[in-house]
């Protein structure tokens, strides 16, 4: 394996900061990454200078305000959100109050929520909020993306998470797991119940890029016990149609960029 260079080592430091462990010291990071304390201290000084890290007085260091600025820029400029915005606005009028629309994308071999929008004044029906990653095998939002990945990626996911996949009811072996993903792909949507939040159901459809690649999905989350079969069919149709419209708009946008260049 190629040895990481100084830039890669420095960029790996912010990834250590998590919801479960938001504070680190220089010495702790050096031990975690197997780096000299002197080098780690220099990396910290650079990260502090650009405000990727900030001091937590008497404790160590935490993530800095630069990420807050970048998050705002992404919210305003994200190409998918721009394309999807009008489609989601039209879809919310057909949903029950408290239903949540979710846009997700592949992120480091997981699926991460990049936009969530709750309808009406009701409480949100999901904890799947912006910035929260999920495994590729949990929930309709993730499964519908996994179903459209190359078989090698699916095989790797199965081999590395067999116990969790079995527990999730996605198959007792590779053959049944693969067959389940092919069925999701054939249908063009996925429905899950209680896999992310108890009492909630999710309905998801894939969003295709102009090259036919799937790295995004659109989902709706609502209360399971208040959703009749007729409601479920209506939601499936709405989500599949909306995802197809977003895919079409993305493809058209890419075509326009190509012509303009």
C-alpha positions in Angstrom: 0.0 0.0 0.0 1.3 3.4 -0.9 2.4 5.5 2.0 0.2 8.6 2.6 1.8 11.9 1.9 1.7 14.9 4.3 -1.4 16.4 2.7 -3.3 13.2 3.0 -2.2 12.7 6.6 -3.4 16.2 7.5 -6.7 15.8 5.7 -7.3 12.6 7.6 -7.4 14.5 10.9 -10.8 16.2 10.6 -12.4 12.8 9.8 -11.6 11.6 13.3 -14.0 14.1 14.8 -17.4 12.5 15.1 -20.7 12.9 17.0 -19.5 10.3 19.4 -16.1 11.8 19.9 -16.1 15.6 19.0 -13.0 16.6 21.0 -9.4 15.4 20.4 -5.9 16.5 21.6 -2.8 16.5 19.5 -1.4 13.6 21.4 -4.5 11.5 21.0 -4.6 12.1 17.2 -0.9 11.3 16.9 -1.5 8.0 18.7 -4.6 7.2 16.7 -2.9 7.8 13.3 0.5 6.5 14.3 2.2 9.9 13.6 5.0 11.7 15.4 3.6 14.3 17.9 5.8 17.0 16.3 4.3 16.4 12.8 0.8 16.2 14.2 1.3 19.5 16.0 2.3 21.2 12.7 -0.8 19.7 11.0 -3.0 21.1 13.7 -1.4 24.5 13.3 -2.3 24.5 9.6 -5.8 23.3 10.3 -6.3 26.0 12.9 -5.0 28.7 10.7 -7.6 27.9 8.0 -10.2 27.4 10.7 -10.9 23.7 9.9 -10.3 23.1 13.7 -11.0 25.3 16.7 -9.9 25.3 20.3 -12.1 23.7 22.9 -10.6 25.4 26.0 -9.3 23.0 28.6 -10.3 20.0 26.5 -8.5 20.0 23.2 -9.7 20.8 19.7 -13.0 20.5 17.8 -14.1 21.1 14.2 -13.9 24.7 13.2 -16.3 27.3 11.7 -15.0 26.8 8.1 -17.3 23.8 7.8 -20.3 25.9 8.7 -19.5 28.3 5.9 -19.0 25.5 3.4 -22.2 23.9 4.4 -24.1 27.1 3.6 -22.3 27.3 0.2 -23.3 23.7 -0.6 -26.9 24.3 0.4 -27.1 27.3 -2.0 -25.1 25.9 -4.9 -25.6 22.1 -4.9 -26.6 21.2 -8.5 -28.9 18.4 -7.5 -30.8 20.5 -5.0 -31.3 23.2 -7.6 -32.7 20.7 -10.1 -34.8 18.8 -7.6 -36.2 21.9 -5.8 -39.1 22.6 -8.1 -40.0 18.9 -8.3 -40.0 18.5 -4.6 -42.1 21.6 -4.2 -44.8 20.1 -6.4 -44.6 16.8 -4.6 -45.1 18.2 -1.1 -48.6 19.3 -1.9 -49.7 15.7 -2.3 -48.2 14.5 1.0 -49.7 14.2 4.5 -48.4 16.7 7.0 -45.3 15.5 8.7 -44.1 13.4 5.8 -40.4 13.9 5.0 -38.8 14.0 1.5 -35.2 13.0 1.5 -32.4 13.3 -1.1 -29.4 11.1 -0.6 -26.1 10.4 -2.3 -23.3 7.8 -2.0 -20.6 8.9 0.4 -17.6 6.8 1.4 -19.4 3.5 0.7 -22.4 4.7 2.7 -25.5 6.7 1.7 -25.8 10.2 3.2 -28.8 12.5 3.4 -28.0 15.7 1.6 -31.5 17.3 1.8 -34.6 16.8 3.9 -37.9 18.6 3.7 -40.8 18.0 6.0 -44.3 18.9 4.8 -46.9 20.9 6.8 -46.6 21.6 10.5 -46.5 18.0 11.7 -43.4 16.6 13.4 -40.8 15.0 11.2 -41.2 11.2 10.7 -37.5 10.4 10.5 -34.2 10.8 12.2 -32.5 10.6 8.8 -31.3 14.2 8.7 -28.9 16.1 6.5 -25.3 14.9 7.1 -26.3 11.5 8.6 -24.7 8.5 6.7 -26.4 5.1 6.6 -25.1 1.7 5.6 -25.9 0.7 2.0 -28.1 -2.2 3.3 -30.4 -0.3 5.7 -33.5 1.4 4.6 -35.2 1.9 1.2 -33.1 5.0 0.6 -29.9 3.0 0.7 -31.1 -0.2 -0.8 -32.4 1.4 -4.0 -29.0 2.8 -4.6 -27.2 -0.4 -3.8 -29.5 -2.3 -6.2 -28.2 -0.2 -9.1 -24.5 -0.5 -8.2 -22.1 -2.9 -10.2 -22.3 -6.5 -9.0 -18.7 -6.2 -7.7 -19.7 -3.4 -5.3 -22.7 -5.4 -4.2 -20.5 -8.5 -3.7 -18.0 -6.5 -1.6 -20.8 -5.1 0.5 -22.2 -8.6 1.2 -18.8 -10.1 2.0 -17.9 -7.3 4.5 -21.3 -7.1 6.2 -22.8 -10.6 6.0 -24.1 -10.7 9.6 -25.7 -7.3 9.4 -27.3 -8.1 6.0 -28.6 -11.4 7.4 -30.1 -9.7 10.4 -31.7 -7.1 8.1 -33.5 -9.8 6.3 -31.9 -9.1 2.9 -30.9 -12.8 2.3 -29.3 -15.7 4.0 -26.5 -16.0 1.4 -25.0 -14.1 -1.6 -27.5 -15.7 -4.0 -30.6 -14.6 -2.2 -29.1 -11.2 -1.4 -28.3 -10.6 -5.1 -31.7 -11.8 -6.1 -33.4 -9.3 -3.7 -31.4 -6.5 -5.2 -32.3 -7.5 -8.8 -35.9 -7.5 -7.8 -35.6 -3.9 -6.4 -33.9 -2.9 -9.6 -36.6 -4.6 -11.7 -39.4 -2.8 -9.8 -37.7 0.6 -9.9 -38.4 1.4 -6.3 -37.9 0.1 -2.8 -40.2 0.0 0.3 -38.9 -0.5 3.8 -40.5 -0.5 7.3 -38.9 0.2 10.6 -35.4 -0.1 9.4 -34.3 3.4 10.3 -37.0 4.6 12.7 -39.6 2.4 14.4 -43.1 2.8 13.1 -41.9 4.6 9.9 -42.0 3.4 6.3 -39.8 4.6 3.5 -40.4 4.6 -0.2 -37.4 5.3 -2.5 -36.6 5.5 -6.2 -33.2 6.0 -7.9 -32.0 9.2 -9.5 -30.0 8.5 -12.7 -27.1 10.7 -14.0 -26.8 11.6 -17.6 -24.6 8.5 -18.0 -27.1 6.1 -16.4 -25.1 5.9 -13.1 -27.0 5.9 -9.8 -25.4 7.7 -6.9 -28.5 9.5 -5.6 -32.0 8.6 -4.5 -35.3 10.3 -3.6 -37.4 9.0 -0.7 -40.5 9.8 1.3 -40.8 8.8 4.9 -44.2 8.6 6.6 -46.0 6.8 9.5 -46.5 3.1 8.6 -49.7 2.6 10.6 -51.4 5.6 8.9 -50.6 4.6 5.4 -53.1 2.4 3.6 -52.4 0.2 0.6 -54.0 2.8 -1.6 -51.8 5.5 0.0 -48.7 3.4 -0.5 -49.5 2.8 -4.2 -50.0 6.6 -4.6 -46.8 7.4 -2.8 -44.8 4.9 -4.9 -46.2 6.4 -8.1 -45.4 10.0 -6.9 -41.8 9.1 -5.8 -41.0 7.1 -8.9 -42.4 9.9 -11.2 -40.5 12.6 -9.3 -37.2 10.8 -9.3 -37.6 10.2 -13.1 -38.3 13.9 -13.6 -35.2 14.9 -11.6 -33.1 12.4 -13.6 -34.4 13.9 -16.8 -33.7 17.4 -15.7 -30.1 16.4 -14.6 -29.5 14.8 -18.0 -30.9 17.9 -19.8 -28.7 20.1 -17.7 -25.6 18.1 -18.5 -26.5 18.2 -22.2 -26.8 22.0 -22.1 -23.4 22.3 -20.4 -21.8 20.1 -23.1 -23.4 22.2 -25.9 -22.3 25.5 -24.2 -18.7 24.3 -23.9 
